[in-house]
Amino acid sequence: MPVLLPTLFQLDNLAGRSLSTQEKDLLAIKYFYIYWQRKYNCSFCWWLMEENYDLTEPINELGNFYHWLCADQHTQDNPQNGAVHYLNVATTKKKKTNAERAMVIIRFMRHLIRQHISTKYLNESVHECKNARKNYLDALDEISKSLKQLNKSSKSSGQSHIHGSVYKSIPNAMRKAVMVICTPSTPSKPNKLNPFLPRAKWNRQFIQLRNDLILRLYFNYGLRRGELLLLGTNSYKMTAPSPSGERNYVLIVTNLEDNYIDPRSDEPSIKTEYSHRTLSLTKRDYLHLKGFCEQYRARLFENEDVEQHDVLFTASTAPYSPLSGSTIRDIFDVIDDSIAAHFPMFRDTTLYASLPNLTPSVARHTWAYEMLTYTYNEEYRKAIKMAAHTGQVLNEKEIMENSVDKIRTLGGWSPRSDMPSHYGRRFFSEQANRKNIKRIVQDTEEIRRQLEANIESEKTENIFDEF
């Protein structure tokens, strides 16, 4: 018989995921159950029910479980010398893999908190259950931060050297190739490059349109992953007409309704108070969002047996749950593979400097780079016109500060945040390199003029003496 709690977790959280993801997550849970059996001589399911769903000790054991994995105890039928915990030197790759396995257990425990820390299972008041849930989730968040930092350091010491990518953004040509690949097929214009091709025609249209909107919101508006996952069916709006009859279209980036209980294990959230913002949409993107929501998404929830919710982007199969962060990563992975297949020049290091793999973070970095470049050029042209009329000297520092301030607001950063400069690293590097090239060209021209002048005056001997 399958173990109870992992089976419920699989049905609620993994059923709509790819088979490889299900296998990876369930394997991590299997290792945790082996760990628990060896230490406590009972199954985790039995222990948790006996302890009235008290998750304090399981949460405290997550660090020991991680070290146990790094010691390769999960690969042995009998632990060495009967020991369960002991530190061992593990490779960077192994630490990264085991950190990801521990993150799966954190998601598993968050699921247990949502399902079982309630008045239905505990003899406690609603207020006491709410406090218990908060304490458990806060403890898991702290462990999650430590594991993510470990994962990040593993990537910086390994992946960056493997791929050799200097920047986290991609060039404009590659970004346009992504948009070409993700353009949804229509009956009159099928897109053979689009990799999202489920058998059912309607399902294919839903997935392709959904994924195209996701990519456009990332690359065109610089949304964070959590912000995109929190978009609801009422997040896009049309403003009232101006006196001239003109209408604007906006996207409201904020939290979901307070009474909504998010079923996702890695619950998305708004990062800071400055992340709550209103972004202008193009008419095309507004109409596509409206059409997707009213003609495709609404059709999923016509059946009364399907639980209704207002999250904009959902899975394409019942029960049509809100998309998770891992599903977004899977979408980017598929597109990255398509780039390599259809536009191999972007992976050819003899043509391009090594470029990063596509991720939501890379999309936001790319938006920041392109937006900063565009804004800087606009500010520079304004400054030239102003200087022509007033005779003032161009202040490049002021131009740059104005440009950064504009993308700071659009990107949801605080007034004191240095993140715009971090995200626009490619732009600042290009600006510095242009100035350096300009200096070299001017210097070369000056040397050439000096050389010609000296040759004409027959002072070539002095030149060679200088060398």
C-alpha positions in Angstrom: 0.0 0.0 0.0 1.3 3.5 -0.7 2.1 5.7 2.2 -0.8 8.1 3.0 0.6 11.6 3.3 2.9 11.5 0.2 0.1 10.1 -1.8 -2.2 13.0 -0.8 0.6 15.4 -1.6 1.1 13.8 -5.0 -2.6 14.1 -5.8 -2.9 17.7 -4.7 0.4 19.1 -5.9 2.1 16.9 -8.4 -0.7 15.3 -10.5 -0.5 18.0 -13.2 3.3 18.1 -13.3 5.5 16.3 -15.7 6.4 12.6 -14.9 10.1 13.5 -14.4 9.2 16.2 -11.8 6.8 13.8 -10.0 9.5 11.2 -9.9 12.2 13.6 -8.6 9.9 15.0 -5.9 8.6 11.6 -4.7 12.2 10.2 -4.6 13.2 13.1 -2.2 10.2 12.2 0.0 11.1 8.5 -0.1 14.6 9.4 1.2 13.1 11.5 4.0 10.9 8.5 5.0 14.0 6.3 5.0 15.8 8.8 7.2 12.8 9.0 9.6 12.4 5.2 9.8 16.1 4.7 10.6 16.2 7.4 13.3 12.8 6.9 15.0 12.1 3.3 14.1 8.6 4.1 12.7 7.1 5.7 9.6 6.8 9.4 9.4 3.0 9.1 8.7 2.5 7.1 11.9 4.7 9.3 14.0 3.0 12.5 12.9 -0.5 11.2 13.7 0.7 9.9 17.0 2.1 13.4 17.8 -1.2 15.1 16.8 0.5 16.7 13.7 3.1 18.6 15.7 5.6 19.6 13.1 8.2 21.2 15.4 10.5 18.2 15.4 10.3 17.3 11.7 11.1 20.9 10.9 14.1 20.9 13.2 15.3 17.7 11.6 15.6 19.2 8.1 19.2 20.3 8.6 20.2 16.8 9.8 18.3 15.3 6.9 20.4 17.5 4.5 23.7 16.4 6.1 22.5 12.8 6.0 22.0 13.1 2.3 25.4 14.7 1.8 26.9 11.7 3.7 25.4 9.4 1.1 23.5 7.5 3.8 20.4 7.3 1.6 22.3 5.1 -0.9 23.2 2.5 1.7 20.9 -0.2 3.0 22.7 -0.1 6.4 24.0 3.1 7.7 27.7 3.0 8.7 28.2 2.2 12.4 24.5 2.7 12.9 25.0 6.5 12.7 22.4 8.6 11.1 24.0 12.1 11.3 27.6 12.8 10.5 29.2 15.4 8.3 31.0 14.4 5.2 32.8 16.4 2.5 30.4 16.5 -0.5 30.9 17.8 -4.0 29.4 21.1 -5.0 27.0 19.3 -7.4 26.0 16.9 -4.6 25.3 19.7 -2.2 23.1 21.5 -4.8 21.1 18.3 -5.5 20.6 17.5 -1.8 19.6 21.1 -1.2 16.9 20.8 -3.9 15.7 17.5 -2.2 15.4 19.3 1.1 13.4 22.0 -0.6 11.0 19.3 -1.8 10.5 18.3 1.9 9.8 21.9 2.8 7.1 22.0 0.1 5.7 18.7 1.5 5.6 20.2 5.0 3.9 23.3 3.8 1.3 21.1 2.3 0.8 19.3 5.6 0.5 22.7 7.4 -2.3 23.8 5.0 -4.1 20.5 5.3 -3.8 19.5 8.9 -3.0 22.5 11.1 -6.7 23.4 11.4 -9.6 22.9 13.8 -10.6 19.8 11.8 -7.6 17.9 13.0 -6.5 19.7 16.2 -8.4 20.4 19.4 -7.5 24.1 19.3 -9.2 27.4 18.5 -9.0 29.1 15.1 -6.7 31.7 16.5 -4.3 29.0 17.9 -4.3 27.1 14.6 -3.5 30.4 12.8 -0.6 31.1 15.1 0.7 27.6 14.8 0.6 27.8 11.0 2.5 31.1 11.0 5.2 29.8 13.4 5.7 26.7 11.3 5.8 28.6 8.0 8.2 31.2 9.4 10.6 28.4 10.5 10.4 26.7 7.1 11.1 30.1 5.4 14.3 30.5 7.4 15.5 27.0 6.4 14.4 27.7 2.8 16.5 30.9 2.7 19.6 29.0 3.9 19.1 26.3 1.3 18.5 28.8 -1.5 21.7 30.7 -0.5 23.6 27.4 -0.6 22.1 26.6 -4.0 23.1 30.1 -5.2 26.7 29.7 -4.0 26.8 26.3 -5.7 25.7 27.9 -9.0 28.2 30.7 -8.7 31.1 28.3 -8.1 30.0 25.8 -10.8 27.5 26.8 -13.4 28.9 30.3 -14.1 32.3 28.7 -14.9 30.7 26.1 -17.1 28.7 28.4 -19.2 31.0 31.4 -18.9 28.1 33.9 -19.1 29.0 37.3 -17.9 25.5 38.9 -17.9 22.1 37.6 -16.9 20.4 39.4 -19.8 20.2 38.3 -23.4 20.7 40.4 -26.6 17.8 42.0 -28.4 18.1 39.5 -31.3 17.7 36.5 -29.0 14.8 38.1 -27.2 13.0 38.5 -30.6 13.7 34.9 -31.4 12.0 33.9 -28.2 9.0 35.9 -29.2 8.9 34.3 -32.6 9.0 30.8 -31.1 6.2 31.6 -28.7 3.8 33.2 -31.1 0.6 31.1 -31.0 -0.5 29.2 -34.0 -3.7 30.2 -35.8 -5.7 28.2 -38.4 -4.4 30.4 -41.2 -0.9 30.9 -39.8 0.5 27.8 -38.0 3.7 28.4 -36.1 5.8 25.3 -36.6 8.5 26.6 -34.2 6.1 26.7 -31.2 7.1 23.7 -29.0 3.9 23.5 -27.1 1.9 21.0 -29.1 -0.5 18.9 -27.0 -2.7 16.6 -29.1 -6.1 18.3 -28.4 -6.5 21.3 -30.6 -8.3 23.5 -28.1 -5.8 22.5 -25.4 -3.0 23.5 -27.8 -4.5 27.0 -28.4 -5.0 27.5 -24.6 -1.4 26.6 -23.7 0.2 28.5 -26.6 -1.8 31.7 -25.9 -1.2 31.4 -22.1 2.6 30.9 -22.5 2.9 33.7 -25.1 1.2 36.1 -22.6 3.5 34.9 -19.8 6.6 35.6 -22.0 5.4 39.0 -23.1 4.6 40.0 -19.5 8.1 39.0 -18.4 10.1 40.5 -21.3 7.9 43.6 -22.0 7.0 44.7 -18.5 9.7 43.2 -16.3 7.4 41.3 -13.8 8.9 39.2 -11.1 7.9 35.6 -11.0 5.8 36.0 -7.9 4.1 39.1 -9.4 3.1 37.2 -12.5 1.7 34.2 -10.4 -0.4 36.6 -8.4 -2.2 38.2 -11.4 -5.9 37.7 -11.3 -8.8 37.8 -13.7 -9.4 41.4 -12.8 -5.7 42.6 -12.9 -6.0 44.1 -16.4 -8.2 47.2 -16.8 -9.3 49.8 -19.4 -9.4 53.4 -18.2 -12.3 55.7 -18.8 -11.9 57.7 -22.0 -10.2 61.1 -21.9 -12.0 64.3 -23.3 -10.4 63.4 -26.6 -11.8 59.9 -26.5 -8.5 58.2 -25.9 -8.4 55.1 -23.6 -5.4 53.6 -21.7 -4.9 50.0 -20.7 -3.2 49.0 -17.4 -2.0 46.0 -15.5 -2.4 46.2 -11.7 0.4 44.3 -9.8 -0.7 43.5 -6.3 -1.7 40.6 -4.0 -4.7 38.4 -4.5 -7.9 38.9 -2.4 -7.3 38.5 1.4 -9.8 35.7 1.7 -8.1 33.5 -1.0 -6.3 30.4 0.4 -3.4 29.8 -2.1 -3.0 26.0 -2.7 0.5 26.3 -4.0 3.3 24.9 -1.9 5.7 27.7 -2.8 3.1 30.5 -2.2 4.0 33.6 -4.3 4.0 37.0 -2.7 4.7 40.6 -3.5 8.3 41.4 -2.6 8.1 44.9 -1.1 5.6 47.8 -0.7 7.0 49.4 -3.8 6.2 46.3 -5.8 2.5 47.2 -5.7 2.1 49.3 -8.9 0.1 50.0 -12.0 1.8 49.4 -15.4 0.6 50.7 -18.8 -0.3 47.9 -21.3 -0.3 48.1 -25.1 -3.7 47.6 -26.6 -2.5 44.4 -28.2 -1.5 42.9 -24.8 -4.7 44.1 -23.2 -6.9 42.5 -25.9 -4.9 39.3 -25.7 -5.3 39.1 -21.9 -9.0 39.8 -22.2 -9.5 37.3 -25.0 -7.5 34.6 -23.2 -9.5 35.1 -20.0 -13.0 35.4 -21.4 -12.7 32.9 -24.3 -10.3 30.3 -23.0 -9.8 30.4 -19.3 -13.5 30.9 -18.6 -14.3 27.7 -20.5 -12.2 25.7 -18.0 -14.6 26.6 -15.1 -17.9 26.1 -16.9 -18.2 22.8 -15.0 -19.7 23.4 -11.6 -17.7 20.6 -10.1 -14.5 22.5 -10.7 -13.4 24.7 -7.8 -13.5 28.4 -8.9 -10.6 30.8 -8.3 -9.5 34.1 -9.7 -5.8 33.4 -10.5 -5.3 34.3 -14.1 -2.8 31.7 -15.3 -3.8 28.1 -14.6 -2.9 24.6 -15.5 -4.6 23.2 -18.7 -5.9 20.0 -17.0 -8.4 19.6 -14.2 -8.7 20.8 -11.5 -7.1 23.8 -13.3 -4.9 24.8 -10.3 -3.0 28.1 -10.4 0.4 27.8 -12.1 3.3 27.2 -9.8 6.8 28.7 -10.0 8.2 25.3 -11.0 5.8 25.2 -14.0 7.0 28.6 -15.1 10.6 27.3 -15.0 9.5 24.3 -17.0 8.1 26.6 -19.7 11.3 28.5 -19.9 13.3 25.3 -20.1 11.2 24.1 -23.1 11.7 27.5 -24.9 15.5 27.4 -24.2 15.7 24.0 -25.8 13.8 25.4 -28.8 16.2 28.3 -29.1 19.1 25.8 -29.3 17.2 23.8 -31.9 16.0 26.6 -34.2 18.4 29.4 -33.5 21.7 27.5 -32.8 23.8 30.6 -33.5 22.9 31.9 -30.0 24.6 28.9 -28.4 27.6 29.1 -30.8 30.4 30.6 -28.7 32.4 31.2 -31.8 29.8 33.8 -32.8 28.4 35.1 -29.5 29.9 35.5 -26.1 28.3 32.8 -24.0 24.7 33.6 -23.2 22.7 32.5 -20.1 20.0 29.9 -20.2 16.5 31.3 -20.3 14.9 31.8 -16.9 12.3 34.3 -15.4 15.2 36.1 -13.8 17.0 36.4 -17.2 13.8 37.8 -18.7 13.6 40.5 -16.0 17.3 41.4 -16.5 16.7 41.6 -20.2 13.8 44.0 -19.7 15.8 46.2 -17.4 18.7 46.3 -19.9 16.4 47.2 -22.9 14.4 49.6 -20.9 17.4 51.4 -19.5 19.0 51.6 -23.0 15.8 53.1 -24.5 15.2 55.5 -21.6 18.9 56.7 -21.6 18.7 57.4 -25.3 15.4 59.3 -24.9 16.9 61.4 -22.0 20.1 62.0 -24.0 18.1 63.4 -27.0 16.1 65.6 -24.7 19.3 66.9 -23.0 20.9 67.7 -26.5 17.8 69.7 -27.4 17.9 71.5 -24.1 21.6 72.3 -24.5 21.1 73.6 -28.0 18.5 76.1 -26.7 20.1 77.1 -23.4 23.8 76.6 -24.1 24.1 74.3 -21.0 26.8 71.6 -21.0 25.4 68.0 -21.1 25.4 66.4 -17.7 25.7 62.7 -18.4 25.5 61.8 -14.7 22.1 63.5 -14.4 20.9 61.8 -17.6 21.9 58.4 -16.2 20.2 59.1 -12.8 17.0 60.2 -14.6 17.0 57.0 -16.6 17.6 54.8 -13.6 14.8 56.5 -11.7 12.3 55.8 -14.4 13.0 52.0 -14.5 13.1 51.9 -10.7 9.4 52.9 -10.6 8.4 50.5 -13.4 10.4 47.6 -11.9 8.9 48.0 -8.4 12.1 48.9 -6.6 12.4 51.3 -3.7 13.8 54.8 -4.2 17.1 53.7 -2.5 17.4 50.4 -4.1 20.6 49.6 -6.1 18.9 46.8 -8.0 18.3 48.9 -11.2 22.0 49.2 -11.5 22.5 45.5 -10.9 19.9 44.5 -13.4 21.2 47.0 -16.0 24.8 45.7 -15.7 25.1 44.9 -19.4 24.0 48.5 -20.2 26.5 50.1 -17.9 29.2 47.8 -19.2 28.4 48.7 -22.8 28.4 52.4 -22.0 31.8 52.1 -20.4 33.1 50.1 -23.3 31.8 52.6 -25.9 33.6 55.4 -24.1 36.8 53.3 -24.0 36.5 52.5 -27.8 35.9 56.2 -28.5 39.0 57.0 -26.4 41.1 54.5 -28.3 39.9 55.8 -31.7 40.6 59.4 -30.8 44.0 58.4 -29.5 44.8 56.4 -32.7 43.7 59.3 -34.8 46.0 61.7 -32.8 48.9 59.3 -33.2 48.2 59.1 -37.0 48.2 62.9 -37.3 51.3 63.2 -35.3 53.1 60.6 -37.4 52.1 62.3 -40.7 53.3 65.7 -39.3 56.6 64.3 -38.3 57.1 62.5 -41.6 56.4 65.7 -43.5 59.0 67.6 -41.4 61.5 64.7 -41.7 61.5 64.1 -37.9 61.0 60.3 -38.2 64.1 59.6 -36.3 62.7 61.2 -33.2 59.6 59.0 -33.4 61.6 55.8 -33.5 63.7 57.0 -30.6 60.5 57.5 -28.6 59.5 53.9 -29.3 
